[in-house]
Amino acid sequence: MRRSEIAPQVFWRLTDNWLEMALRFVTKEFGTRQVKDRMSRDILSAFDEAGIEIASGTYEIVGIPPIRVELRTPARDSDR
């Protein structure tokens, strides 16, 4: 298969609180970071134009009750 025959693809996956997109694309040997940066900015801009906000659930754990730990030494045969 030649490089020009590989079309970019987007794979979607639902997680516990996200919609994850995995992109498959071909790029030159160098410059991949710049391509990923540009795609991310374009996607965020398109989301903004469409009125789609990105959010994530964040939970704060407060009021944990005191925990009591009791350590015991194993009984020896002579103590039985």
C-alpha positions in Angstrom: 0.0 0.0 0.0 1.4 3.4 -1.0 1.5 6.3 1.5 -1.0 8.3 -0.6 -3.6 5.5 -0.3 -3.8 5.8 3.5 -6.7 8.1 4.4 -6.8 9.9 7.7 -9.3 8.3 10.2 -10.9 9.3 13.4 -11.9 6.7 16.0 -14.3 7.7 18.8 -14.4 6.1 22.3 -16.7 6.9 25.2 -15.0 6.9 28.6 -16.4 7.5 32.1 -16.6 11.2 31.5 -15.1 12.0 28.1 -15.5 11.5 24.4 -12.1 10.4 23.3 -11.0 10.9 19.7 -8.0 9.0 18.3 -6.7 10.2 14.9 -4.7 8.2 12.5 -2.9 10.1 9.8 0.3 10.1 7.8 2.8 12.9 8.1 6.4 13.6 7.2 9.2 12.1 9.3 9.7 15.4 11.1 7.0 18.0 12.1 4.4 15.7 13.6 4.2 17.8 16.7 3.3 20.9 14.7 0.7 18.9 12.7 -0.9 17.6 16.0 -0.9 21.1 17.5 -2.6 22.6 14.4 -5.2 19.8 14.4 -5.9 20.3 18.1 -6.3 24.1 17.7 -8.6 23.6 14.6 -10.8 21.1 16.5 -11.1 23.3 19.6 -11.9 26.3 17.3 -14.6 24.3 15.5 -16.0 23.2 18.9 -16.1 26.8 20.0 -17.9 27.9 16.9 -20.4 25.1 17.3 -21.1 26.1 20.9 -19.6 22.8 22.2 -17.9 23.2 25.6 -15.4 20.7 27.0 -15.9 19.8 30.6 -14.8 17.1 33.0 -16.1 15.9 36.3 -14.0 16.8 39.3 -14.7 15.6 42.8 -13.3 16.8 46.1 -13.1 14.3 48.9 -13.8 15.9 52.2 -14.8 14.9 55.7 -13.0 11.5 55.8 -13.7 10.0 59.2 -10.7 9.0 61.4 -9.2 5.6 60.6 -8.1 3.4 63.4 -5.4 0.8 62.7 -4.7 -1.9 65.2 -1.5 -3.9 64.7 -1.2 -7.3 66.2 1.8 -9.6 66.4 1.3 -13.2 65.4 0.9 -15.6 68.2 3.9 -17.8 68.9 3.5 -21.6 69.5 4.8 -21.1 73.0 2.0 -18.6 73.8 -0.7 -21.1 73.1 
